[in-house]
Amino acid sequence: MVAGSIVPVWQDGLNAAVLAPDYQRIVNLLADRRRSGDEAAMSCQQLAGVLGLEVVPAKVEGVRSKAKRLVARGWLMEESPGRFSIPDVPGGGS
């Protein structure tokens, strides 16, 4: 990811391709889980592991920061504290 890259606010017609690569990976991973019928919500530790990162505090916090930014911009929702998923309709996250 490029330092200072911007995550646009989700709007109809946007897809994950407009996001920086690290953000795309998170969104695409959660979207794939939803489509496959797996439990949709994942913790940051789970996300870090599936993304191939070491599950150490620095890496997990980096994933958490990105996930929180994606929630704030409407790409993800935080179903419960620390558990992230794709909303039924992106942009409808909480």
N, C-alpha and C positions, 0 to 999 in steps of 0.2 A: 504494500500500500504506500502511496505517496503521502509524505507528511503534509498535513493541512488539507487533504482532499475533502471535498464537500459531498455530503450525502443529500441529494435533492429530496424534497418532500414528495411522497408518492402521490401520483395523480393518475387518473384513468388514462391508459395508453402507454404508461411507462412500464418497462420490465427491468429485471436485474442487470441487464447489459449496460445500463447507464451508471452503475455503481463501480467503485474501485474493486479490483480483484478480491481482496480479503472480504469485503462486504458481500460481493456476489456469491462467494463460497458459502457463507453463512445462510443467506437467503435461499440459495439453490438446495443446500442440504436439507433445510427445514421443509421446503416445498416438496422435495422428493420423498421425504418421510410421510408427509400428509398424503401424497398420491399413492404411496405403497400401502397405506393403512396402518403403518406403525404408529406407536404413541407419538403424537405430534410434538408435544412440548419436550424440550431438552434443557438441562442445566448447562451452565457455562463449562463445568468440568467435562460433561459429556460431549459438548460441542468441540472443545479443545482436543479431546482424545480422537474423535471421529475425523477431525480436520488434520490429524497427523502431528499435532503439537504436543510437546511435553506437558503433562498435567502438573505444572508447577505454578505457584501463585502468580508470578509475573505474566505467564502466558494466559492463564485463566482470566486474570484481570484485563488483559488486552482484549480477549474475546468478550468479556462482560461490557467493556466500554463500547465496543462496536455494536453489540446487541442492543444496548440501551439507546445508542444514537439511532439505530434502525427503528426502534420502538417510537422514539420521539418524532421521527419523520414519517411514521405511518406504514413502514415496510413489514414490521413484526409486531407482535403483541406479547405482553408479559402476563401469562395466564395466572401465575401466582409468583410471589417474590422469587426471582432467580430462575424461572422456567419460561423459556421463550418458544414461540411458535409462529406460524404464518396465520394471519387472520383469514376468516372465510373470504373476505374481500380485502385485499391490501388497502391500507389507508383507514381501515376501520379498527385498528389496534387501539389498545388502551395504554 
